[in-house]
Amino acid sequence: MNIMIRTAKQNDYKSLLPLFKQVHDFHVSARPDIYKENATPVEQAFFESQLLDDKQHIFVAVIAEDIAGVIVTKEEEINENTFVKARKVLYIQSLCVSEIHRKKGIGKKLTKYVFDFGRSLGVSSIELGVSEANTSAIEFYESLGMTTMSRKMEFKFNE
């Protein structure tokens, strides 16, 4: 199976929408108190604005003309201040492999592609946020050498 990684294009939107929805639906099921159901979680205009933004990079995995996965990233520069040193980070905002193409190494190939891309940009690290409920994603990222750097916690009030 030949997996090609390339930069997303404007005409990829319709093929990517089911993947964006797949990610969003996971978040809705894990945290319905935060996320709401939405048939179009990424509007086409927003997707197109990401493609035009030189700090955002969307890469797709293609198998025989079909988009099998997507990874969305964003460069961020952190300015030095009295607390932190200046650094440049590449954030993975989203990663999704279509359900029919899982366990074929596509997510690994996309993520390693982004690791190489980040290295070429000269970033100090590649970072991401992942839901505690998404244990398979945590295991996946750990298998690629990523480590937990912080944890976000909450105290919820009954409404």
C-alpha atoms as one frame of an Amber mdcrd trajectory, in Angstrom:
protein
   0.000   0.000   0.000   1.480   3.316  -1.107   0.741   6.206   1.283   1.572
   9.660  -0.058   1.721  12.691   2.251   1.039  16.092   0.710  -0.154  19.552
   1.660  -3.927  19.902   1.704  -5.574  21.845  -1.108  -8.771  23.859  -1.266
 -10.567  21.145  -3.256  -9.832  18.586  -0.478 -12.493  20.108   1.789 -15.345
  17.727   0.922 -13.079  14.701   1.424 -11.770  16.066   4.726 -15.121  17.008
   6.240 -15.941  13.405   7.330 -12.556  13.232   9.090 -13.110  16.560  10.850
 -16.556  15.298  11.875 -15.088  12.025  13.149 -12.777  13.952  15.507 -15.543
  16.307  16.593 -17.978  13.452  17.245 -15.413  11.817  19.540 -15.183  15.041
  21.551 -18.975  15.351  21.681 -19.324  11.806  23.024 -16.486  12.278  25.545
 -17.560  15.736  26.743 -21.157  16.585  25.794 -21.049  19.263  28.496 -18.523
  21.190  26.390 -18.964  20.155  22.758 -22.184  20.336  20.786 -23.234  18.214
  17.862 -22.486  19.804  14.526 -22.710  18.237  11.075 -20.091  20.710   9.812
 -17.580  21.221  12.629 -15.109  22.930  10.268 -16.723  25.440   7.941 -15.300
  25.655   4.432 -14.387  29.339   4.856 -12.411  28.513   8.011 -10.625  25.638
   6.255  -9.703  27.941   3.371  -8.415  30.586   5.809  -6.164  27.934   7.388
  -4.727  27.114   3.972  -3.938  30.794   3.373  -2.315  31.294   6.792   1.448
  30.777   6.454   1.660  29.646  10.101  -0.874  26.838   9.658  -0.083  23.643
   7.804  -2.496  20.873   6.895  -1.131  17.622   5.517  -3.133  14.727   4.121
  -2.329  11.056   3.654  -3.516   9.805   0.285  -3.963   6.202  -0.812  -4.857
   5.750  -4.482  -6.480   9.200  -4.793  -8.459   8.789  -1.518  -7.685  10.914
   1.525  -7.148   8.451   4.373  -5.912  10.841   7.060  -5.207  14.444   7.976
  -2.988  16.306  10.416  -3.510  20.000  11.184  -0.648  22.045  12.646   0.087
  25.613  13.642   3.382  27.391  14.293   3.570  29.571  17.359   6.345  31.804
  18.654   6.507  32.259  22.405   8.151  35.521  23.377  10.638  35.623  26.205
   9.483  37.298  29.376  10.448  37.188  33.039   9.048  33.650  33.366   9.796
  31.818  30.111  12.427  31.656  27.431  11.615  32.484  23.821  10.869  29.449
  21.710   9.147  28.355  18.542   6.639  25.488  18.747   4.672  23.521  16.180
   1.304  22.491  17.610  -0.578  19.492  16.303  -4.139  20.749  16.485  -5.790
  17.655  15.067  -4.939  14.216  13.723  -7.451  11.847  12.211  -7.260   8.657
  10.192 -10.461   7.405   8.602 -11.909   4.437  10.447 -11.507   2.127   7.438
  -7.780   2.922   7.207  -6.791   2.611  10.865  -3.979   0.339  12.039  -2.125
   0.687   8.720   0.575   3.096   9.895  -1.076   6.198   8.423  -1.252   8.157
  11.683   2.357   7.257  12.418   3.450   8.348   8.942   1.564  11.668   9.218
   2.981  12.378  12.668   6.554  11.510  11.702   6.127  13.717   8.626   5.191
  16.578  10.958   8.167  15.792  13.220  10.455  16.145  10.179   8.592  19.259
   9.039   8.966  20.826  12.491  12.675  20.009  12.490  13.003  21.796   9.122
  11.243  24.856  10.588  13.686  24.921  13.479  11.051  24.557  16.193  12.148
  23.626  19.696   9.291  21.153  20.129   6.122  19.710  18.718   3.229  19.833
  21.156  -0.424  18.854  21.277  -3.384  18.543  23.587  -5.160  15.236  24.022
  -8.235  14.321  26.029  -7.631  12.085  29.040 -10.545   9.999  27.731  -8.684
   9.310  24.492  -6.416   6.611  25.903  -5.647   5.097  22.503  -4.373   8.482
  21.270  -2.249   8.915  24.395  -0.715   5.465  23.860  -0.162   6.269  20.174
   1.669   9.537  20.895   3.735   7.908  23.644   4.736   5.151  21.200   6.227
   7.897  19.011   8.329   9.232  21.873   6.076  12.051  23.049   5.830  12.668
  26.785   3.306  14.429  28.996   4.426  17.978  29.732   1.412  19.268  31.691
  -2.122  18.371  32.625  -5.239  20.540  32.519  -7.704  19.919  35.355 -11.147
  21.140  36.311 -13.556  21.307  39.216 -17.084  21.184  37.821 -20.115  22.703
  39.491 -23.490  21.035  39.074 -25.730  23.218  36.993
